[in-house]
């Protein structure tokens, strides 16, 4: 096991222990941070019927299947600040990154894109993003999952959104959007989920970004949105 993989395993153990003792606590050794609060919903349209599937109050770490189009019309308020962190040049990462850029251009979104070449740089990019206190940090690409798994529980006041991947033990500040062929869960998990690069189409990635952001805008965290086929 590599040093970084060991850190992932230790972080998952710490997060699991926290969940038993106190929901939402930080990783051992760090001072607890305030839980994130929902984004300002002034002027933001409500979610459509069926966004949370059949359960209007999903439990933490639940996977829900939103009805197609139930996120339509939900857009961020003007000046919404987003940082996209991406790693790798594979189809998964590049397609999601392009979808985020396209989404940002259609609205009043202030987008900053940070690319990383390896795990240490992903960690550096997360630290830099959190220090800037954006409204949302988006992770794109299979290669960011392990580091986001380790770092996101340490920043509970920051909202994170994973597109086309998911974290094995998401804390309440992390949302994920997956679909068939896009459910990678990291190298530190026995069953990492399926990966089908062909499933990462521009349309699917665009839907995932819009659905995920809609959920974040309405204060939904710690859950996984599984888009219908």
C-alpha positions in Angstrom: 0.0 0.0 0.0 1.4 3.4 -0.9 1.7 6.2 1.6 -1.1 8.2 0.0 -3.4 5.1 -0.1 -2.7 4.6 3.6 -3.7 8.2 4.2 -7.0 7.5 2.3 -7.7 4.4 4.5 -6.9 6.3 7.7 -9.1 9.2 6.7 -12.1 6.8 5.9 -11.7 5.2 9.3 -11.6 8.6 11.0 -14.7 9.8 9.1 -16.6 6.6 9.9 -15.7 7.0 13.6 -16.9 10.5 13.6 -20.2 9.5 12.1 -20.8 7.1 14.9 -19.9 9.6 17.7 -21.2 12.9 16.2 -22.6 13.5 12.7 -20.5 16.1 10.8 -17.4 16.2 13.0 -14.0 16.8 11.4 -11.2 14.3 11.0 -9.3 13.6 14.3 -6.6 16.3 15.0 -8.5 19.1 13.4 -10.7 21.7 15.1 -14.3 21.3 14.1 -15.6 23.7 11.6 -19.1 25.2 11.2 -21.4 23.1 9.0 -22.1 24.7 5.6 -25.2 26.7 5.2 -27.4 26.7 2.1 -26.6 29.2 -0.7 -28.6 32.3 -0.8 -31.8 31.2 -2.6 -33.1 34.7 -3.3 -34.4 34.5 -6.9 -33.5 30.8 -7.3 -36.3 28.7 -8.7 -37.5 25.6 -6.7 -36.6 22.1 -7.7 -39.0 20.3 -9.9 -41.2 17.4 -8.8 -39.4 14.2 -8.4 -35.9 15.6 -7.9 -35.4 13.5 -4.7 -37.2 10.5 -6.2 -39.6 8.9 -3.8 -37.9 10.1 -0.6 -38.2 13.8 0.2 -35.8 13.5 3.1 -33.0 11.2 2.1 -30.6 9.9 4.8 -26.9 10.8 4.7 -25.0 9.0 2.0 -28.2 8.0 0.3 -28.4 7.5 -3.5 -31.5 9.1 -5.0 -32.7 9.1 -8.6 -34.0 12.5 -9.7 -36.6 12.7 -12.4 -35.2 13.8 -15.7 -35.5 17.6 -16.1 -36.5 18.2 -12.5 -33.5 20.5 -12.2 -34.4 22.6 -15.2 -34.6 26.3 -14.5 -32.6 26.2 -11.3 -29.7 28.5 -11.8 -27.2 30.1 -9.4 -27.6 33.7 -8.3 -25.6 36.4 -10.1 -21.9 36.4 -9.0 -21.9 32.7 -7.9 -18.3 31.7 -7.4 -17.1 28.3 -8.5 -13.7 26.6 -8.6 -13.2 23.6 -10.8 -10.4 21.2 -9.9 -9.5 18.7 -12.6 -6.8 16.1 -13.2 -5.9 13.9 -16.1 -6.5 14.2 -19.8 -8.9 11.3 -20.2 -12.3 11.5 -21.7 -14.0 11.6 -18.3 -12.1 14.6 -17.0 -12.1 16.6 -20.2 -15.8 16.1 -20.9 -16.8 17.1 -17.5 -14.5 20.1 -17.4 -15.9 21.3 -20.8 -19.5 20.9 -19.4 -18.6 23.0 -16.4 -17.1 25.7 -18.6 -20.1 25.7 -20.9 -22.5 25.9 -17.9 -20.7 28.8 -16.4 -20.8 30.7 -19.7 -24.6 30.5 -19.9 -25.1 32.1 -16.5 -23.6 34.7 -14.2 -21.0 32.3 -12.8 -17.5 33.4 -11.8 -15.5 30.2 -12.7 -11.9 29.5 -11.9 -10.3 26.3 -13.3 -7.4 24.7 -11.6 -5.7 21.7 -13.2 -3.5 19.3 -11.3 -0.9 16.8 -12.6 -0.7 14.5 -9.6 -2.1 13.8 -6.1 0.0 16.4 -4.3 -1.1 19.1 -6.7 -4.8 18.1 -6.3 -4.4 18.6 -2.6 -2.7 22.0 -3.2 -5.5 23.0 -5.5 -8.1 22.1 -2.9 -6.3 24.0 -0.2 -6.0 27.1 -2.5 -9.7 26.9 -3.4 -10.9 26.6 0.1 -8.7 29.5 1.2 -10.5 31.6 -1.4 -13.9 30.7 0.0 -15.9 30.1 -3.2 -19.6 29.1 -3.2 -18.7 25.7 -4.6 -15.7 23.6 -5.5 -16.3 21.0 -8.3 -14.1 17.9 -8.7 -13.7 16.4 -12.2 -11.9 13.2 -13.2 -11.2 9.8 -11.7 -7.8 11.1 -10.6 -9.1 13.6 -8.1 -11.3 11.1 -6.1 -8.7 9.8 -3.7 -7.5 13.3 -2.6 -11.1 14.7 -2.3 -11.9 11.7 -0.1 -9.0 12.6 2.2 -9.4 16.4 2.2 -13.1 17.2 2.0 -13.9 16.1 5.6 -11.4 18.6 6.8 -13.3 21.5 5.3 -16.9 21.1 6.4 -17.7 24.7 5.8 -16.9 24.4 2.1 -19.4 22.9 -0.3 -18.0 20.3 -2.8 -19.6 18.7 -5.9 -18.3 15.6 -7.7 -19.3 15.0 -11.3 -19.2 11.5 -12.7 -17.5 10.1 -9.6 -18.4 9.7 -6.0 -16.7 9.5 -2.6 -17.0 6.3 -0.6 -17.8 8.1 2.7 -19.1 11.6 1.8 -19.6 14.1 4.6 -22.5 16.5 4.6 -20.6 19.1 2.6 -20.1 16.8 -0.5 -22.6 16.0 -3.2 -22.0 13.7 -6.2 -23.8 13.1 -9.5 -23.3 9.7 -11.2 -24.9 7.7 -14.0 -24.4 4.2 -15.5 -20.7 4.0 -16.4 -19.8 6.9 -14.2 -19.5 5.8 -10.6 -15.8 5.5 -9.7 -15.3 5.6 -5.9 -11.5 5.7 -5.6 -8.6 3.3 -5.3 -8.9 2.9 -1.5 -12.2 1.0 -1.9 -12.6 -2.7 -2.6 -15.3 -2.1 -5.2 -14.5 1.1 -6.9 -17.5 1.3 -9.2 -17.9 1.2 -12.9 -16.1 3.4 -15.5 -17.2 3.5 -19.1 -15.5 6.5 -20.9 -18.2 6.2 -23.6 -20.9 7.2 -21.1 -19.3 10.6 -20.6 -21.1 12.4 -23.4 -21.3 16.2 -23.5 -25.1 16.0 -23.0 -24.8 13.7 -20.0 -22.1 15.8 -18.4 -24.1 18.9 -18.9 -27.1 17.3 -17.2 -25.0 16.2 -14.3 -23.5 19.6 -13.7 -26.9 21.3 -13.8 -28.5 18.7 -11.6 -25.7 18.7 -9.1 -25.6 22.5 -8.8 -29.4 22.6 -8.4 -29.1 20.3 -5.5 -26.3 22.3 -3.9 -28.3 25.5 -4.3 -31.1 23.9 -2.3 -28.8 22.8 0.5 -28.7 19.1 -0.4 -25.4 17.6 0.7 -24.0 14.2 1.6 -26.1 12.4 -1.0 -25.5 10.9 -4.4 -27.7 11.8 -7.4 -28.0 8.9 -9.8 -29.2 10.2 -13.2 -31.7 8.1 -15.1 -30.5 6.3 -18.2 
